[in-house]
Amino acid sequence: MEEHKSAIDRKARVQVLAELYCGLGFLVAQMLAFMRLTFWELTWDVMEPICFFVTSLHFALAYGFFLGTSTEPSFKGYFNQRFRTKQSVGKGCTQPNNNAAINLPPLRSELSPTCCEAAVEISSQSEFV
């Protein structure tokens, strides 16, 4: 089961990194297109409001991401949010009826009760300190 979960994690990581690199490619292509339009096709007087509104749209999307996920709108926050989504059952990494990845922590604690007892002892000792 550990191998299955590590395979799910690897696949989720690859998918999320692909999303991030595609986003980077989109932003680079957009910047190059704006530079082309600004310096060769049109003038800055035409492109300034377009750049302003596109930048405002990017900010609004990042703020919407923050409101929807309560995660900071950074690459790390986006990576962690998308990684957890891709890890979940039925999101592209596992089959919908295979819930082994969700049941792994409870199964792990059931299979090794000595580990759980040691954790209870440590937590009970720290309460009195």
N, CA, C and O atoms as CSV, one atom per row, in Angstrom:
chain,resi,resn,atom,element,x,y,z
A,1,MET,N,N,0.820,-1.185,0.000
A,1,MET,CA,C,0.000,0.000,0.000
A,1,MET,C,C,0.873,1.262,0.000
A,1,MET,O,O,0.520,2.280,-0.596
A,2,GLU,N,N,2.016,1.170,0.680
A,2,GLU,CA,C,2.947,2.305,0.681
A,2,GLU,C,C,3.451,2.595,-0.726
A,2,GLU,O,O,3.597,3.754,-1.113
A,3,GLU,N,N,3.718,1.524,-1.499
A,3,GLU,CA,C,4.181,1.724,-2.860
A,3,GLU,C,C,3.105,2.386,-3.705
A,3,GLU,O,O,3.398,3.235,-4.546
A,4,HIS,N,N,1.848,1.988,-3.475
A,4,HIS,CA,C,0.734,2.561,-4.214
A,4,HIS,C,C,0.608,4.055,-3.902
A,4,HIS,O,O,0.395,4.867,-4.803
A,5,LYS,N,N,0.741,4.410,-2.624
A,5,LYS,CA,C,0.636,5.817,-2.240
A,5,LYS,C,C,1.808,6.621,-2.797
A,5,LYS,O,O,1.624,7.756,-3.237
A,6,SER,N,N,3.011,6.044,-2.781
A,6,SER,CA,C,4.153,6.784,-3.334
A,6,SER,C,C,4.006,6.957,-4.845
A,6,SER,O,O,4.430,7.976,-5.391
A,7,ALA,N,N,3.409,5.976,-5.529
A,7,ALA,CA,C,3.159,6.130,-6.963
A,7,ALA,C,C,2.131,7.235,-7.218
A,7,ALA,O,O,2.271,8.010,-8.164
A,8,ILE,N,N,1.100,7.306,-6.372
A,8,ILE,CA,C,0.097,8.371,-6.482
A,8,ILE,C,C,0.757,9.726,-6.243
A,8,ILE,O,O,0.481,10.685,-6.964
A,9,ASP,N,N,1.625,9.811,-5.237
A,9,ASP,CA,C,2.309,11.075,-4.939
A,9,ASP,C,C,3.212,11.513,-6.099
A,9,ASP,O,O,3.251,12.691,-6.453
A,10,ARG,N,N,3.929,10.560,-6.681
A,10,ARG,CA,C,4.807,10.901,-7.817
A,10,ARG,C,C,3.989,11.414,-8.994
A,10,ARG,O,O,4.345,12.414,-9.617
A,11,LYS,N,N,2.886,10.725,-9.296
A,11,LYS,CA,C,2.052,11.134,-10.422
A,11,LYS,C,C,1.420,12.500,-10.161
A,11,LYS,O,O,1.342,13.332,-11.065
A,12,ALA,N,N,0.969,12.734,-8.927
A,12,ALA,CA,C,0.376,14.026,-8.582
A,12,ALA,C,C,1.405,15.135,-8.684
A,12,ALA,O,O,1.101,16.222,-9.174
A,13,ARG,N,N,2.622,14.871,-8.226
A,13,ARG,CA,C,3.681,15.883,-8.298
A,13,ARG,C,C,4.003,16.239,-9.749
A,13,ARG,O,O,4.169,17.413,-10.080
A,14,VAL,N,N,4.092,15.234,-10.606
A,14,VAL,CA,C,4.385,15.477,-12.021
A,14,VAL,C,C,3.270,16.303,-12.660
A,14,VAL,O,O,3.548,17.222,-13.430
A,15,GLN,N,N,2.012,15.986,-12.349
A,15,GLN,CA,C,0.898,16.718,-12.923
A,15,GLN,C,C,0.874,18.174,-12.466
A,15,GLN,O,O,0.625,19.075,-13.267
A,16,VAL,N,N,1.134,18.402,-11.180
A,16,VAL,CA,C,1.115,19.768,-10.663
A,16,VAL,C,C,2.280,20.570,-11.226
A,16,VAL,O,O,2.106,21.733,-11.592
A,17,LEU,N,N,3.466,19.971,-11.303
A,17,LEU,CA,C,4.599,20.676,-11.899
A,17,LEU,C,C,4.339,20.993,-13.371
A,17,LEU,O,O,4.748,22.047,-13.858
A,18,ALA,N,N,3.663,20.091,-14.080
A,18,ALA,CA,C,3.308,20.370,-15.477
A,18,ALA,C,C,2.365,21.567,-15.553
A,18,ALA,O,O,2.510,22.410,-16.438
A,19,GLU,N,N,1.392,21.653,-14.630
A,19,GLU,CA,C,0.492,22.808,-14.593
A,19,GLU,C,C,1.272,24.098,-14.340
A,19,GLU,O,O,1.037,25.113,-14.995
A,20,LEU,N,N,2.198,24.051,-13.388
A,20,LEU,CA,C,2.970,25.250,-13.069
A,20,LEU,C,C,3.854,25.685,-14.238
A,20,LEU,O,O,3.940,26.877,-14.536
A,21,TYR,N,N,4.508,24.735,-14.899
A,21,TYR,CA,C,5.354,25.090,-16.034
A,21,TYR,C,C,4.521,25.582,-17.217
A,21,TYR,O,O,4.960,26.471,-17.946
A,22,CYS,N,N,3.332,25.023,-17.420
A,22,CYS,CA,C,2.451,25.535,-18.478
A,22,CYS,C,C,2.011,26.962,-18.157
A,22,CYS,O,O,1.930,27.801,-19.054
A,23,GLY,N,N,1.729,27.240,-16.889
A,23,GLY,CA,C,1.389,28.606,-16.486
A,23,GLY,C,C,2.543,29.559,-16.722
A,23,GLY,O,O,2.336,30.685,-17.175
A,24,LEU,N,N,3.754,29.122,-16.422
A,24,LEU,CA,C,4.937,29.948,-16.682
A,24,LEU,C,C,5.098,30.198,-18.176
A,24,LEU,O,O,5.393,31.317,-18.594
A,25,GLY,N,N,4.906,29.164,-18.972
A,25,GLY,CA,C,4.984,29.323,-20.419
A,25,GLY,C,C,3.934,30.294,-20.947
A,25,GLY,O,O,4.215,31.091,-21.842
A,26,PHE,N,N,2.725,30.228,-20.394
A,26,PHE,CA,C,1.673,31.156,-20.796
A,26,PHE,C,C,2.062,32.595,-20.464
A,26,PHE,O,O,1.881,33.492,-21.287
A,27,LEU,N,N,2.595,32.816,-19.262
A,27,LEU,CA,C,2.976,34.177,-18.872
A,27,LEU,C,C,4.126,34.713,-19.733
A,27,LEU,O,O,4.134,35.893,-20.086
A,28,VAL,N,N,5.089,33.861,-20.071
A,28,VAL,CA,C,6.193,34.287,-20.930
A,28,VAL,C,C,5.674,34.616,-22.324
A,28,VAL,O,O,6.071,35.624,-22.909
A,29,ALA,N,N,4.784,33.768,-22.867
A,29,ALA,CA,C,4.221,34.038,-24.192
A,29,ALA,C,C,3.398,35.329,-24.183
A,29,ALA,O,O,3.432,36.101,-25.141
A,30,GLN,N,N,2.666,35.552,-23.101
A,30,GLN,CA,C,1.881,36.784,-22.989
A,30,GLN,C,C,2.797,38.007,-22.938
A,30,GLN,O,O,2.519,39.018,-23.582
A,31,MET,N,N,3.872,37.920,-22.184
A,31,MET,CA,C,4.808,39.032,-22.090
A,31,MET,C,C,5.451,39.325,-23.448
A,31,MET,O,O,5.585,40.481,-23.847
A,32,LEU,N,N,5.846,38.256,-24.151
A,32,LEU,CA,C,6.443,38.447,-25.476
A,32,LEU,C,C,5.440,39.053,-26.455
A,32,LEU,O,O,5.799,39.912,-27.260
A,33,ALA,N,N,4.195,38.611,-26.388
A,33,ALA,CA,C,3.167,39.179,-27.262
A,33,ALA,C,C,2.939,40.655,-26.946
A,33,ALA,O,O,2.795,41.468,-27.858
A,34,PHE,N,N,2.905,41.004,-25.666
A,34,PHE,CA,C,2.725,42.414,-25.291
A,34,PHE,C,C,3.918,43.256,-25.736
A,34,PHE,O,O,3.748,44.392,-26.177
A,35,MET,N,N,5.113,42.704,-25.623
A,35,MET,CA,C,6.291,43.445,-26.082
A,35,MET,C,C,6.225,43.655,-27.595
A,35,MET,O,O,6.527,44.742,-28.088
A,36,ARG,N,N,5.835,42.632,-28.318
A,36,ARG,CA,C,5.704,42.751,-29.772
A,36,ARG,C,C,4.666,43.813,-30.127
A,36,ARG,O,O,4.904,44.667,-30.981
A,37,LEU,N,N,3.514,43.750,-29.463
A,37,LEU,CA,C,2.466,44.725,-29.748
A,37,LEU,C,C,2.884,46.137,-29.359
A,37,LEU,O,O,2.560,47.099,-30.056
A,38,THR,N,N,3.601,46.261,-28.248
A,38,THR,CA,C,3.973,47.591,-27.766
A,38,THR,C,C,5.026,48.238,-28.658
A,38,THR,O,O,4.900,49.418,-28.988
A,39,PHE,N,N,6.038,47.518,-29.047
A,39,PHE,CA,C,7.176,48.133,-29.717
A,39,PHE,C,C,7.140,48.039,-31.242
A,39,PHE,O,O,7.836,48.812,-31.902
A,40,TRP,N,N,6.359,47.126,-31.833
A,40,TRP,CA,C,6.348,47.002,-33.278
A,40,TRP,C,C,4.985,47.304,-33.904
A,40,TRP,O,O,4.909,48.018,-34.904
A,41,GLU,N,N,3.922,46.772,-33.329
A,41,GLU,CA,C,2.606,46.892,-33.954
A,41,GLU,C,C,1.871,48.164,-33.520
A,41,GLU,O,O,1.425,48.948,-34.358
A,42,LEU,N,N,1.753,48.357,-32.224
A,42,LEU,CA,C,0.996,49.477,-31.671
A,42,LEU,C,C,1.944,50.386,-30.898
A,42,LEU,O,O,3.163,50.266,-31.024
A,43,THR,N,N,1.401,51.275,-30.115
A,43,THR,CA,C,2.232,52.154,-29.286
A,43,THR,C,C,1.893,51.915,-27.823
A,43,THR,O,O,0.945,51.203,-27.491
A,44,TRP,N,N,2.688,52.523,-26.962
A,44,TRP,CA,C,2.459,52.391,-25.534
A,44,TRP,C,C,1.129,53.029,-25.125
A,44,TRP,O,O,0.493,52.579,-24.172
A,45,ASP,N,N,0.714,54.064,-25.834
A,45,ASP,CA,C,-0.565,54.695,-25.518
A,45,ASP,C,C,-1.736,53.734,-25.692
A,45,ASP,O,O,-2.728,53.840,-24.972
A,46,VAL,N,N,-1.641,52.827,-26.606
A,46,VAL,CA,C,-2.694,51.829,-26.825
A,46,VAL,C,C,-2.521,50.660,-25.861
A,46,VAL,O,O,-3.499,50.140,-25.325
A,47,MET,N,N,-1.292,50.257,-25.647
A,47,MET,CA,C,-1.037,49.048,-24.859
A,47,MET,C,C,-1.102,49.275,-23.351
A,47,MET,O,O,-1.309,48.319,-22.604
A,48,GLU,N,N,-0.933,50.506,-22.884
A,48,GLU,CA,C,-0.940,50.755,-21.443
A,48,GLU,C,C,-2.238,50.318,-20.781
A,48,GLU,O,O,-2.175,49.603,-19.780
A,49,PRO,N,N,-3.419,50.706,-21.279
A,49,PRO,CA,C,-4.647,50.236,-20.622
A,49,PRO,C,C,-4.845,48.728,-20.743
A,49,PRO,O,O,-5.388,48.095,-19.838
A,50,ILE,N,N,-4.403,48.155,-21.865
A,50,ILE,CA,C,-4.536,46.700,-22.029
A,50,ILE,C,C,-3.678,45.985,-20.990
A,50,ILE,O,O,-4.136,45.039,-20.348
A,51,CYS,N,N,-2.446,46.431,-20.825
A,51,CYS,CA,C,-1.561,45.823,-19.818
A,51,CYS,C,C,-2.122,46.012,-18.412
A,51,CYS,O,O,-2.047,45.105,-17.583
A,52,PHE,N,N,-2.681,47.187,-18.146
A,52,PHE,CA,C,-3.259,47.445,-16.826
A,52,PHE,C,C,-4.403,46.481,-16.541
A,52,PHE,O,O,-4.463,45.900,-15.457
A,53,PHE,N,N,-5.305,46.304,-17.491
A,53,PHE,CA,C,-6.454,45.436,-17.248
A,53,PHE,C,C,-6.059,43.962,-17.183
A,53,PHE,O,O,-6.648,43.199,-16.419
A,54,VAL,N,N,-5.084,43.562,-17.965
A,54,VAL,CA,C,-4.622,42.173,-17.877
A,54,VAL,C,C,-3.959,41.923,-16.524
A,54,VAL,O,O,-4.169,40.873,-15.916
A,55,THR,N,N,-3.163,42.879,-16.049
A,55,THR,CA,C,-2.542,42.747,-14.733
A,55,THR,C,C,-3.606,42.715,-13.645
A,55,THR,O,O,-3.496,41.939,-12.696
A,56,SER,N,N,-4.625,43.541,-13.770
A,56,SER,CA,C,-5.720,43.528,-12.799
A,56,SER,C,C,-6.457,42.201,-12.820
A,56,SER,O,O,-6.871,41.708,-11.772
A,57,LEU,N,N,-6.627,41.620,-13.994
A,57,LEU,CA,C,-7.270,40.314,-14.099
A,57,LEU,C,C,-6.441,39.240,-13.402
A,57,LEU,O,O,-6.994,38.387,-12.708
A,58,HIS,N,N,-5.117,39.273,-13.579
A,58,HIS,CA,C,-4.244,38.307,-12.898
A,58,HIS,C,C,-4.363,38.454,-11.379
A,58,HIS,O,O,-4.428,37.458,-10.659
A,59,PHE,N,N,-4.392,39.687,-10.901
A,59,PHE,CA,C,-4.537,39.915,-9.467
A,59,PHE,C,C,-5.884,39.405,-8.976
A,59,PHE,O,O,-5.956,38.784,-7.915
A,60,ALA,N,N,-6.956,39.657,-9.730
A,60,ALA,CA,C,-8.291,39.196,-9.329
A,60,ALA,C,C,-8.350,37.668,-9.294
A,60,ALA,O,O,-8.986,37.096,-8.409
A,61,LEU,N,N,-7.697,37.008,-10.242
A,61,LEU,CA,C,-7.664,35.540,-10.229
A,61,LEU,C,C,-6.906,35.014,-9.015
A,61,LEU,O,O,-7.336,34.046,-8.387
A,62,ALA,N,N,-5.783,35.644,-8.683
A,62,ALA,CA,C,-5.018,35.221,-7.510
A,62,ALA,C,C,-5.828,35.451,-6.237
A,62,ALA,O,O,-5.806,34.621,-5.329
A,63,TYR,N,N,-6.539,36.571,-6.168
A,63,TYR,CA,C,-7.367,36.843,-4.986
A,63,TYR,C,C,-8.532,35.859,-4.907
A,63,TYR,O,O,-8.897,35.418,-3.817
A,64,GLY,N,N,-9.112,35.516,-6.043
A,64,GLY,CA,C,-10.170,34.498,-6.064
A,64,GLY,C,C,-9.662,33.145,-5.600
A,64,GLY,O,O,-10.363,32.417,-4.898
A,65,PHE,N,N,-8.433,32.808,-5.996
A,65,PHE,CA,C,-7.808,31.568,-5.518
A,65,PHE,C,C,-7.654,31.600,-4.006
A,65,PHE,O,O,-7.922,30.607,-3.330
A,66,PHE,N,N,-7.222,32.745,-3.470
A,66,PHE,CA,C,-7.063,32.883,-2.027
A,66,PHE,C,C,-8.402,32.740,-1.322
A,66,PHE,O,O,-8.496,32.046,-0.310
A,67,LEU,N,N,-9.439,33.385,-1.842
A,67,LEU,CA,C,-10.754,33.295,-1.208
A,67,LEU,C,C,-11.324,31.886,-1.277
A,67,LEU,O,O,-11.970,31.426,-0.335
A,68,GLY,N,N,-11.090,31.205,-2.385
A,68,GLY,CA,C,-11.645,29.862,-2.547
A,68,GLY,C,C,-10.924,28.792,-1.755
A,68,GLY,O,O,-11.539,27.805,-1.349
A,69,THR,N,N,-9.630,28.969,-1.527
A,69,THR,CA,C,-8.858,27.906,-0.886
A,69,THR,C,C,-8.273,28.291,0.464
A,69,THR,O,O,-7.767,27.427,1.181
A,70,SER,N,N,-8.332,29.556,0.823
A,70,SER,CA,C,-7.700,30.065,2.050
A,70,SER,C,C,-6.213,29.728,2.083
A,70,SER,O,O,-5.647,29.446,3.139
A,71,THR,N,N,-5.605,29.762,0.926
A,71,THR,CA,C,-4.182,29.489,0.775
A,71,THR,C,C,-3.535,30.723,0.165
A,71,THR,O,O,-4.121,31.379,-0.695
A,72,GLU,N,N,-2.322,31.036,0.616
A,72,GLU,CA,C,-1.667,32.213,0.068
A,72,GLU,C,C,-1.444,32.042,-1.432
A,72,GLU,O,O,-1.082,30.957,-1.888
A,73,PRO,N,N,-1.660,33.117,-2.206
A,73,PRO,CA,C,-1.512,32.993,-3.659
A,73,PRO,C,C,-0.050,33.065,-4.098
A,73,PRO,O,O,0.378,34.039,-4.717
A,74,SER,N,N,0.694,32.035,-3.772
A,74,SER,CA,C,2.089,31.939,-4.182
A,74,SER,C,C,2.263,30.609,-4.914
A,74,SER,O,O,1.345,29.791,-4.959
A,75,PHE,N,N,3.443,30.403,-5.482
A,75,PHE,CA,C,3.677,29.145,-6.175
A,75,PHE,C,C,3.634,27.966,-5.202
A,75,PHE,O,O,3.123,26.898,-5.536
A,76,LYS,N,N,4.168,28.164,-4.006
A,76,LYS,CA,C,4.149,27.082,-3.018
A,76,LYS,C,C,2.724,26.784,-2.556
A,76,LYS,O,O,2.339,25.623,-2.422
A,77,GLY,N,N,1.945,27.833,-2.315
A,77,GLY,CA,C,0.557,27.636,-1.914
A,77,GLY,C,C,-0.253,26.955,-3.005
A,77,GLY,O,O,-1.046,26.055,-2.730
A,78,TYR,N,N,-0.048,27.390,-4.252
A,78,TYR,CA,C,-0.745,26.763,-5.374
A,78,TYR,C,C,-0.304,25.306,-5.531
A,78,TYR,O,O,-1.135,24.425,-5.751
A,79,PHE,N,N,0.997,25.056,-5.418
A,79,PHE,CA,C,1.503,23.690,-5.557
A,79,PHE,C,C,0.888,22.787,-4.496
A,79,PHE,O,O,0.404,21.699,-4.811
A,80,ASN,N,N,0.903,23.231,-3.236
A,80,ASN,CA,C,0.363,22.392,-2.156
A,80,ASN,C,C,-1.127,22.132,-2.346
A,80,ASN,O,O,-1.590,21.011,-2.135
A,81,GLN,N,N,-1.885,23.158,-2.744
A,81,GLN,CA,C,-3.325,22.992,-2.933
A,81,GLN,C,C,-3.607,22.023,-4.073
A,81,GLN,O,O,-4.426,21.117,-3.920
A,82,ARG,N,N,-2.948,22.197,-5.207
A,82,ARG,CA,C,-3.178,21.322,-6.351
A,82,ARG,C,C,-2.657,19.910,-6.076
A,82,ARG,O,O,-3.241,18.936,-6.553
A,83,PHE,N,N,-1.561,19.786,-5.309
A,83,PHE,CA,C,-1.021,18.469,-4.969
A,83,PHE,C,C,-2.021,17.690,-4.127
A,83,PHE,O,O,-2.257,16.506,-4.370
A,84,ARG,N,N,-2.614,18.363,-3.127
A,84,ARG,CA,C,-3.617,17.678,-2.313
A,84,ARG,C,C,-4.834,17.281,-3.147
A,84,ARG,O,O,-5.419,16.219,-2.933
A,85,THR,N,N,-5.211,18.133,-4.094
A,85,THR,CA,C,-6.344,17.817,-4.957
A,85,THR,C,C,-6.025,16.623,-5.843
A,85,THR,O,O,-6.853,15.727,-6.001
A,86,LYS,N,N,-4.834,16.607,-6.417
A,86,LYS,CA,C,-4.447,15.508,-7.297
A,86,LYS,C,C,-4.265,14.206,-6.531
A,86,LYS,O,O,-4.450,13.128,-7.098
A,87,GLN,N,N,-3.907,14.286,-5.254
A,87,GLN,CA,C,-3.739,13.091,-4.434
A,87,GLN,C,C,-5.077,12.433,-4.128
A,87,GLN,O,O,-5.150,11.216,-3.960
A,88,SER,N,N,-6.120,13.226,-4.056
A,88,SER,CA,C,-7.407,12.685,-3.617
A,88,SER,C,C,-7.947,11.696,-4.636
A,88,SER,O,O,-7.537,11.686,-5.797
A,89,VAL,N,N,-8.852,10.885,-4.191
A,89,VAL,CA,C,-9.378,9.800,-5.008
A,89,VAL,C,C,-10.219,10.357,-6.145
A,89,VAL,O,O,-11.030,11.260,-5.941
A,90,GLY,N,N,-10.024,9.820,-7.341
A,90,GLY,CA,C,-10.826,10.178,-8.494
A,90,GLY,C,C,-10.414,11.458,-9.183
A,90,GLY,O,O,-11.175,11.968,-10.004
A,91,LYS,N,N,-9.248,12.002,-8.891
A,91,LYS,CA,C,-8.821,13.257,-9.500
A,91,LYS,C,C,-7.704,13.046,-10.508
A,91,LYS,O,O,-6.876,13.935,-10.707
A,92,GLY,N,N,-7.670,11.905,-11.134
A,92,GLY,CA,C,-6.674,11.704,-12.176
A,92,GLY,C,C,-5.527,10.801,-11.769
A,92,GLY,O,O,-4.813,10.300,-12.638
A,93,CYS,N,N,-5.326,10.577,-10.487
A,93,CYS,CA,C,-4.210,9.729,-10.057
A,93,CYS,C,C,-4.668,8.344,-9.637
A,93,CYS,O,O,-3.888,7.394,-9.703
A,94,THR,N,N,-5.900,8.210,-9.210
A,94,THR,CA,C,-6.391,6.921,-8.757
A,94,THR,C,C,-7.754,6.662,-9.379
A,94,THR,O,O,-8.382,7.564,-9.934
A,95,GLN,N,N,-8.191,5.440,-9.282
A,95,GLN,CA,C,-9.513,5.107,-9.770
A,95,GLN,C,C,-10.541,5.532,-8.725
A,95,GLN,O,O,-10.232,5.537,-7.534
A,96,PRO,N,N,-11.772,5.893,-9.148
A,96,PRO,CA,C,-12.773,6.386,-8.196
A,96,PRO,C,C,-13.141,5.394,-7.095
A,96,PRO,O,O,-13.483,5.813,-5.989
A,97,ASN,N,N,-13.079,4.103,-7.366
A,97,ASN,CA,C,-13.488,3.138,-6.346
A,97,ASN,C,C,-12.317,2.616,-5.527
A,97,ASN,O,O,-12.492,1.685,-4.741
A,98,ASN,N,N,-11.143,3.183,-5.686
A,98,ASN,CA,C,-9.971,2.749,-4.941
A,98,ASN,C,C,-9.669,3.798,-3.878
A,98,ASN,O,O,-9.091,4.842,-4.180
A,99,ASN,N,N,-10.057,3.525,-2.639
A,99,ASN,CA,C,-9.855,4.509,-1.569
A,99,ASN,C,C,-8.704,4.121,-0.662
A,99,ASN,O,O,-8.718,4.450,0.524
A,100,ALA,N,N,-7.717,3.433,-1.190
A,100,ALA,CA,C,-6.580,2.995,-0.381
A,100,ALA,C,C,-5.764,4.178,0.113
A,100,ALA,O,O,-5.243,4.142,1.228
A,101,ALA,N,N,-5.646,5.214,-0.685
A,101,ALA,CA,C,-4.835,6.362,-0.278
A,101,ALA,C,C,-5.475,7.107,0.880
A,101,ALA,O,O,-4.772,7.661,1.726
A,102,ILE,N,N,-6.795,7.126,0.927
A,102,ILE,CA,C,-7.488,7.804,2.019
A,102,ILE,C,C,-7.393,6.993,3.307
A,102,ILE,O,O,-7.260,7.561,4.391
A,103,ASN,N,N,-7.460,5.666,3.193
A,103,ASN,CA,C,-7.471,4.808,4.367
A,103,ASN,C,C,-6.076,4.458,4.870
A,103,ASN,O,O,-5.953,3.706,5.837
A,104,LEU,N,N,-5.026,4.976,4.249
A,104,LEU,CA,C,-3.671,4.599,4.640
A,104,LEU,C,C,-3.320,4.998,6.066
A,104,LEU,O,O,-2.822,4.143,6.798
A,105,PRO,N,N,-3.541,6.234,6.521
A,105,PRO,CA,C,-3.176,6.552,7.907
A,105,PRO,C,C,-3.922,5.724,8.957
A,105,PRO,O,O,-3.287,5.264,9.906
A,106,PRO,N,N,-5.264,5.506,8.833
A,106,PRO,CA,C,-5.907,4.637,9.828
A,106,PRO,C,C,-5.387,3.208,9.788
A,106,PRO,O,O,-5.221,2.576,10.831
A,107,LEU,N,N,-5.127,2.694,8.585
A,107,LEU,CA,C,-4.595,1.337,8.483
A,107,LEU,C,C,-3.203,1.249,9.080
A,107,LEU,O,O,-2.864,0.261,9.732
A,108,ARG,N,N,-2.405,2.263,8.862
A,108,ARG,CA,C,-1.052,2.275,9.408
A,108,ARG,C,C,-1.101,2.234,10.937
A,108,ARG,O,O,-0.313,1.526,11.565
A,109,SER,N,N,-2.019,2.988,11.534
A,109,SER,CA,C,-2.111,2.996,12.996
A,109,SER,C,C,-2.688,1.688,13.524
A,109,SER,O,O,-2.331,1.263,14.623
A,110,GLU,N,N,-3.577,1.034,12.761
A,110,GLU,CA,C,-4.117,-0.253,13.193
A,110,GLU,C,C,-3.068,-1.352,13.117
A,110,GLU,O,O,-3.060,-2.263,13.945
A,111,LEU,N,N,-2.189,-1.271,12.133
A,111,LEU,CA,C,-1.200,-2.320,11.951
A,111,LEU,C,C,-0.029,-2.212,12.917
A,111,LEU,O,O,0.643,-3.210,13.177
A,112,SER,N,N,0.228,-1.036,13.449
A,112,SER,CA,C,1.332,-0.888,14.393
A,112,SER,C,C,0.828,-0.225,15.678
A,112,SER,O,O,1.023,0.977,15.861
A,113,PRO,N,N,0.185,-0.984,16.571
A,113,PRO,CA,C,-0.354,-0.388,17.792
A,113,PRO,C,C,0.724,0.068,18.763
A,113,PRO,O,O,0.471,0.958,19.575
A,114,THR,N,N,1.926,-0.515,18.705
A,114,THR,CA,C,2.974,-0.072,19.622
A,114,THR,C,C,3.396,1.356,19.308
A,114,THR,O,O,3.739,2.122,20.208
A,115,CYS,N,N,3.369,1.704,18.045
A,115,CYS,CA,C,3.720,3.068,17.651
A,115,CYS,C,C,2.685,4.047,18.200
A,115,CYS,O,O,3.040,5.130,18.666
A,116,CYS,N,N,1.421,3.673,18.147
A,116,CYS,CA,C,0.366,4.544,18.669
A,116,CYS,C,C,0.450,4.663,20.187
A,116,CYS,O,O,0.219,5.737,20.743
A,117,GLU,N,N,0.781,3.561,20.855
A,117,GLU,CA,C,0.889,3.615,22.311
A,117,GLU,C,C,2.048,4.511,22.729
A,117,GLU,O,O,1.945,5.236,23.718
A,118,ALA,N,N,3.140,4.466,21.989
A,118,ALA,CA,C,4.276,5.332,22.291
A,118,ALA,C,C,3.904,6.788,22.091
A,118,ALA,O,O,4.346,7.646,22.855
A,119,ALA,N,N,3.099,7.085,21.078
A,119,ALA,CA,C,2.673,8.466,20.834
A,119,ALA,C,C,1.765,8.946,21.948
A,119,ALA,O,O,1.821,10.114,22.332
A,120,VAL,N,N,0.920,8.053,22.479
A,120,VAL,CA,C,0.037,8.424,23.590
A,120,VAL,C,C,0.862,8.696,24.833
A,120,VAL,O,O,0.576,9.639,25.571
A,121,GLU,N,N,1.892,7.878,25.076
A,121,GLU,CA,C,2.749,8.102,26.234
A,121,GLU,C,C,3.468,9.440,26.143
A,121,GLU,O,O,3.544,10.173,27.129
A,122,ILE,N,N,3.988,9.759,24.980
A,122,ILE,CA,C,4.707,11.033,24.801
A,122,ILE,C,C,3.766,12.201,24.990
A,122,ILE,O,O,4.112,13.180,25.650
A,123,SER,N,N,2.562,12.106,24.408
A,123,SER,CA,C,1.621,13.227,24.548
A,123,SER,C,C,1.117,13.363,25.970
A,123,SER,O,O,0.869,14.483,26.418
A,124,SER,N,N,0.957,12.272,26.696
A,124,SER,CA,C,0.498,12.376,28.080
A,124,SER,C,C,1.592,12.939,28.985
A,124,SER,O,O,1.296,13.639,29.953
A,125,GLN,N,N,2.862,12.636,28.673
A,125,GLN,CA,C,3.966,13.189,29.440
A,125,GLN,C,C,4.106,14.684,29.208
A,125,GLN,O,O,4.434,15.426,30.134
A,126,SER,N,N,3.864,15.130,27.998
A,126,SER,CA,C,4.054,16.550,27.691
A,126,SER,C,C,2.944,17.412,28.285
A,126,SER,O,O,3.125,18.622,28.421
A,127,GLU,N,N,1.804,16.828,28.641
A,127,GLU,CA,C,0.716,17.595,29.229
A,127,GLU,C,C,1.072,18.054,30.648
A,127,GLU,O,O,0.613,19.106,31.093
A,128,PHE,N,N,1.876,17.279,31.346
A,128,PHE,CA,C,2.193,17.579,32.729
A,128,PHE,C,C,3.418,18.464,32.867
A,128,PHE,O,O,3.721,18.933,33.964
A,129,VAL,N,N,4.111,18.695,31.796
A,129,VAL,CA,C,5.339,19.487,31.853
A,129,VAL,C,C,5.030,20.949,31.917
A,129,VAL,O,O,5.945,21.771,31.970
